[in-house]
Amino acid sequence: MTPINPTHPIEPIEPIEPIDPTEPRYALDIQGLRLSLPGTARPVLDGVDLTVAAGETVALVGESGSGKSLTSRSALRLLPPGATVEGSVRVGGQSVLTMDDGQLRDLRTGTVAMIFQDPRAAINPLRRIGDFLTESVRLTKAMSQADADARAAELIEAVGLDRSALRKYPSQVSGGMLQRVMIAAALMGDPALLLADEPTTALDVTTQAEVIALLATLRERFGTGLLFVTHDLDLAAAISDRVCVMYAGRIVESGPAEVLFARPRHPYTAALLASTPRLEAPRGRLTAIDGQPPDLRRELHGCPFAARCPLATEVCDTQAPQPLPAPGTPGHQAACHHSDRLEGSAVDA
């Protein structure tokens, strides 16, 4: 496998224009997003606010079922059948939820790209890798076969693979190599926003580190906004500029990665950090968060984490907390009635 070469020259499909101060500030801007499904008593996503600036990496963390993947897929309007949606989702200043079919097709084939968790489920096993990479740009950008082949060759080298991989079938390469192919495919259309839905879960630790380094390098080179969905807090801390912690369809805490992990302001964030395995931790059972996430078939009247929270009081059961800024830390906020009791500690919960 060819090592990653951060200096490899790659030209975008079109010349990069000077930054226009009147252009939208965010690659992704989600405000007040509420998504309800038939048969549920409460929204699956309940008032989600999330932004990703150009060239910024935002990690979205939380337990399974918290709404992370649904939030990221809303940027492509890949929503479940029967979903009722409120709020706004904007990519590059354009409203995704009100796009017609033509605009949505352009969005999905150029403006936004997604790297899925399982690369083998996202690629046709009967087509060569080179054909897979070039097909979409030839059809959607009217690119010639020669130009598409050249673009694919440049990107396949940028992700650390030899050009010979273009002639291979997916079954002839490893999982780590195939995930690199998926990253190259995501970059073929010069997206303004890259969605990564746990792209390293199925990879070994060494390959995982290589893919993360690759994403960081490509983000800096192309100025692409990156929304990174993960369960791994250490991974989130390593790759992201900001972190959003999600629980029961709500963003319960957000802020700069370094500050949030050092001084969490929500008991759920602190509990997640305390339950993360550490090599230096004493031997014995791992710390776990008691209880289960709230059932979608039951309404929530207060804080969704109240039933599992050691700091919960009567107000937590009756009043939903609103996000409040952390004193002295710009951009850091948490939705907790008792966030002041966690100040200065990462494991008080």
For each residue, the residues with C-beta under 8 A, 3 or more apart:
1: 160 161 162 177
2: 5 157 160 161 162
3: 160
4: 159 160 210 213 214 217
5: 2 8 157 158 160
6: 217 221
7:
8: 5 154 157 158
9:
10: 154 155 158 221
11: 154
12: 15 16 190 222
13: 137 141 143 151 189 190
14: 190
15: 12
16: 12 223
17: 20
18:
19: 23
20: 17 23
21:
22:
23: 19 20 93
24: 29 90 92 93
25: 29 53
26: 29 51 52 53 54 90 225
27: 52 53 54 56 91 92 192 193 224 225
28: 50 51 52 75 89 90 91 193 225 227
29: 24 25 26 51 88 89 90 91 93
30: 33 48 49 50 51 71 74 75 87 88 89 90
31: 49 87 88 90
32: 47 48 49 86 87 88
33: 30 45 47 48 49 50 71 74 85 86 87 88 89
34: 43 45 46 47 48 85 86 87
35: 43 44 45 70 74 79 83 84 85 86 249
36: 40 42 43 44 83 84
37: 40 44 80 82 83 84 296
38: 82
39: 297
40: 36 37 43 44 296 297
41: 296 297 298 299
42: 36 46 249 294 296 298 299 300
43: 34 35 36 40 46 47 249
44: 35 36 37 40 67 70 249 296
45: 33 34 35 48 67 70 71 74 249
46: 34 42 43 248 249 250
47: 32 33 34 43 87 250
48: 30 32 33 34 45 67 71 87 246 249 250 251
49: 30 31 32 33 251 323
50: 28 30 33 58 60 71 227 244 251 254
51: 26 28 29 30 58
52: 26 27 28 56 57 58 193 225 226 227
53: 25 26 27 56 225
54: 26 27 192 223 224 225
55: 219 220 223 224 225
56: 27 52 53 225 226 241 242
57: 52 215 216 219 225 226 227 228 239 240 241 242
58: 50 51 52 225 226 227 228 240 241 242 243 244
59: 228 229 230 235 236 239 240 242 243 244 257
60: 50 68 71 72 227 228 229 230 243 244 246
61: 68 230 231 232 233 236 243 244 245 246 272
62: 66 67 68 231 245 246 247 272
63: 66 231 247 293
64: 231
65: 293
66: 62 63 246 247 248 249 293
67: 44 45 48 62 70 71 246 248 249 250
68: 60 61 62 71 72 197 229 246
69: 72 73 197 229
70: 35 44 45 67 73 74 79 80
71: 30 33 45 48 50 60 67 68 74 246
72: 60 68 69 75 114 195 197 227 229
73: 69 70 76 77 78 79 114 195 197
74: 30 33 35 45 70 71 77 78 79 85 89 96
75: 28 30 72 89 91 96 112 193 195 227
76: 73 96 107 108 112 114 195
77: 73 74 89 96 97 99 104 107
78: 73 74
79: 35 70 73 74 83 85
80: 37 70 83
81:
82: 37 38
83: 35 36 37 79 80
84: 35 36 37
85: 33 34 35 74 79 97
86: 32 33 34 35
87: 30 31 32 33 34 47 48
88: 29 30 31 32 33 95 97
89: 28 29 30 33 74 75 77 95 96 97
90: 24 26 28 29 30 31 93 94 95 96
91: 27 28 29 75 94 96 107 111 112 192 193
92: 24 27 111 192 193
93: 23 24 29 90
94: 90 91 99 103 107
95: 88 89 90 98 99
96: 74 75 76 77 89 90 91 99 104 107
97: 77 85 88 89
98: 95
99: 77 94 95 96 103 104 107
100: 103 104
101: 104 105
102: 105 106
103: 94 99 100 106 107
104: 77 96 99 100 101 107 108
105: 101 102 108 109 140
106: 102 103 109 110 111 140
107: 76 77 91 94 96 99 103 104 110 111 112
108: 76 104 105 111 112
109: 105 106 136 139 140 189
110: 106 107 140 141 189 190 191
111: 91 92 106 107 108 189 191 192 193
112: 75 76 91 107 108 191 192 193 194 195
113: 185 186 187 189 191 193 194 195
114: 72 73 76 186 194 195 196 197
115: 179 182 183 186 194 195 196 197 199
116: 119 121 122 182 197 199
117: 197 198 199 201 202
118: 121 122 202
119: 116 122 123 170 175 178 179 181 182 202
120: 123 125 170 175 178
121: 116 118
122: 116 118 119 182
123: 119 120 127 129 132 170 178 181 182 185
124: 127 132 170
125: 120 169 170 171
126: 169
127: 123 124 131 132 169
128: 131 132 166 167 168 169
129: 123 132 133 156 165 166 167 168 169 170 173 181
130: 133 134 149 152 166 167
131: 127 128 134 135
132: 123 124 127 128 129 135 170 181 185
133: 129 130 148 152 155 156 166 181 184 185 188
134: 130 131 137 138 143 145 148 149 151 152 188
135: 131 132 138 139
136: 109 139 140 185 188 189
137: 13 134 140 141 143 148 151 188 189
138: 134 135 141 142 143 144 145 148
139: 109 135 136
140: 105 106 109 110 136 137 189
141: 13 110 137 138 189
142: 138
143: 13 134 137 138 147 148 151
144: 138 147 148
145: 134 138 148 149
146: 149 150
147: 143 144 150 151
148: 133 134 137 138 143 144 145 151 152
149: 130 134 145 146 152 153 166
150: 146 147 153 154
151: 13 134 137 143 147 148 154 155 188
152: 130 133 134 148 149 155 156 166 184 188
153: 149 150 156 157 163 166
154: 8 10 11 150 151 157 158
155: 10 133 151 152 158 159 184 187 188
156: 129 133 152 153 159 161 162 163 165 166 181 184
157: 2 5 8 153 154 160 161 162 163
158: 5 8 10 154 155 184 187 218
159: 4 155 156 180 181 183 184 214 218
160: 1 2 3 4 5 157 180 210 214
161: 1 2 156 157 165 177 180 181 184
162: 1 2 156 157 165
163: 153 156 157 166
164: 167 168
165: 129 156 161 162 168 173 177 181
166: 128 129 130 133 149 152 153 156 163
167: 128 129 130 164
168: 128 129 164 165 172 173
169: 125 126 127 128 129 172
170: 119 120 123 124 125 129 132 173 178 181
171: 125
172: 168 169
173: 129 165 168 170 177 178 181
174: 177 178 207
175: 119 120 178 179 202 203 207
176: 179 180 203 204 207 210 211
177: 1 161 165 173 174 180 181
178: 119 120 123 170 173 174 175 181 182
179: 115 119 175 176 182 183 199 200 203 207 211
180: 159 160 161 176 177 183 184 211 214
181: 119 123 129 132 133 156 159 161 165 170 173 177 178 184 185
182: 115 116 119 122 123 178 179 185 186 199
183: 115 159 179 180 186 187 199 211 214 215 218
184: 133 152 155 156 158 159 161 180 181 187 188
185: 113 123 132 133 136 181 182 188
186: 113 114 115 182 183 191 194
187: 113 155 158 183 184 190 191 194 218 222 224
188: 133 134 136 137 151 152 155 184 185
189: 13 109 110 111 113 136 137 140 141
190: 12 13 14 110 187 222
191: 110 111 112 113 186 187 194 224
192: 27 54 91 92 111 112 224 225
193: 27 28 52 75 91 92 111 112 113 224 225 226 227
194: 112 113 114 115 186 187 191 215 219 224 225 226 227
195: 72 73 75 76 112 113 114 115 227 229
196: 114 115 199 215 226 227 228 229
197: 68 69 72 73 114 115 116 117 229
198: 117 201 229 230 231
199: 115 116 117 179 182 183 196 211 215
200: 179 203 207 208 211 212 230 232 235
201: 117 198 231
202: 117 118 119 175
203: 175 176 179 200 207 208 211
204: 176 207 208
205: 208 209
206: 209 210
207: 174 175 176 179 200 203 204 210 211
208: 200 203 204 205 211 212 235
209: 205 206 212 213
210: 4 160 176 206 207 213 214
211: 176 179 180 183 199 200 203 207 208 214 215
212: 200 208 209 215 216 235 238 239
213: 4 209 210 216 217
214: 4 159 160 180 183 210 211 217 218
215: 57 183 194 196 199 211 212 218 219 226 228 239
216: 57 212 213 219 220 239
217: 4 6 213 214 220 221
218: 158 159 183 187 214 215 221 222 224
219: 55 57 194 215 216 222 223 224 226
220: 55 216 217 223
221: 6 10 217 218
222: 12 187 190 218 219
223: 16 54 55 219 220
224: 27 54 55 187 191 192 193 194 218 219
225: 26 27 28 52 53 54 55 56 57 58 192 193 194
226: 52 56 57 58 193 194 196 215 219
227: 28 50 52 57 58 60 72 75 193 194 195 196
228: 57 58 59 60 196 215 236 239 240
229: 59 60 68 69 72 195 196 197 198
230: 59 60 61 198 200 235 236
231: 61 62 63 64 198 201
232: 61 200 235 236
233: 61 236 237 261 272 273 276
234: 237 238 276
235: 59 200 208 212 230 232 238 239
236: 59 61 228 230 232 233 239 240 243 257
237: 233 234 240 243 257 258 261
238: 212 234 235
239: 57 59 212 215 216 228 235 236
240: 57 58 59 228 236 237 243 257
241: 56 57 58 256 257
242: 56 57 58 59 254 255 256 257 331
243: 58 59 60 61 236 237 240 254 255 256 257 260 261
244: 50 58 59 60 61 251 253 254
245: 61 62 251 252 253 254 260 266 268 269 272
246: 48 60 61 62 66 67 68 71 249 250 251 252
247: 62 63 66 250 252 268 293 304 305
248: 46 66 67 293 294 300 304 305
249: 35 42 43 44 45 46 48 66 67 246 304
250: 46 47 48 67 246 247 304 335
251: 48 49 50 244 245 246 254 323 335
252: 245 246 247 266 268 269 304 305 334 335 336
253: 244 245 260 264 265 266 268 269 333 334 335 336
254: 50 242 243 244 245 251 260 323 331 332 333 334
255: 242 243 259 260 265 326 329 331 332 333
256: 241 242 243 259 260 329 331 332
257: 59 236 237 240 241 242 243 260 261
258: 237 261 262
259: 255 256 262 263 326 329 332
260: 243 245 253 254 255 256 257 263 264 265 269 332
261: 233 237 243 257 258 264 273 346
262: 258 259 346
263: 259 260 326 329 342 343 344 345 346
264: 253 260 261 269 270 273 334 342 345 346
265: 253 255 260 269 326 332 333 334 336 339 342 343
266: 245 252 253 269 270 305 334 335 336 339 342
267: 270 271 305 309 310 311 336 338 342 348 349
268: 245 247 252 253 271 272 289 305 308 309 349
269: 245 252 253 260 264 265 266 272 273 334
270: 264 266 267 273 274 342 345 346 347 348 349
271: 267 268 274 275 289 308 349
272: 61 62 233 245 268 269 275 276 289
273: 233 261 264 269 270 276 346 347
274: 270 271 287 346 347 349
275: 271 272 286 287 288 289
276: 233 234 272 273
277: 281 286
278: 281
279:
280:
281: 277 278
282:
283:
284:
285: 288
286: 275 277
287: 274 275
288: 275 285
289: 268 271 272 275 308
290: 308
291: 307 308
292: 295 308
293: 63 65 66 247 248 304
294: 42 248 298 300 304 307
295: 292 298
296: 37 40 41 42 44
297: 39 40 41
298: 41 42 294 295
299: 41 42
300: 42 248 294 304 320
301: 317 318 320
302: 306 315 316 317 318 319 320
303: 306 309 312 316 317 319 320 321 335 336 337
304: 247 248 249 250 252 293 294 300 320
305: 247 248 252 266 267 268 308 309 312
306: 302 303 309 312 316 317
307: 291 294 312
308: 268 271 289 290 291 292 305
309: 267 268 303 305 306 312 316 349
310: 267 349
311: 267 316 338 341 342 349
312: 303 305 306 307 309 316 317
313: 316 337 338
314: 317 318
315: 302 318 319 337
316: 302 303 306 309 311 312 313 319 321 337 338
317: 301 302 303 306 312 314
318: 301 302 314 315
319: 302 303 315 316 337
320: 300 301 302 303 304 335
321: 303 316 324 335 336 337
322: 335
323: 49 251 254 333 334 335
324: 321 333 334 335 339
325: 329 330 332 333
326: 255 259 263 265 329 332 333 334 339 343
327:
328:
329: 255 256 259 263 325 326 332
330: 325
331: 242 254 255 256
332: 254 255 256 259 260 265 325 326 329
333: 253 254 255 265 323 324 325 326
334: 252 253 254 264 265 266 269 323 324 326 339
335: 250 251 252 253 266 303 320 321 322 323 324
336: 252 253 265 266 267 303 321 339 342
337: 303 313 315 316 319 321
338: 267 311 313 316 341 342
339: 265 266 324 326 334 336 342 343
340: 343
341: 311 338 348
342: 263 264 265 266 267 270 311 336 338 339 345 348 349
343: 263 265 326 339 340
344: 263
345: 263 264 270 342 348
346: 261 262 263 264 270 273 274
347: 270 273 274
348: 267 270 341 342 345
349: 267 268 270 271 274 309 310 311 342
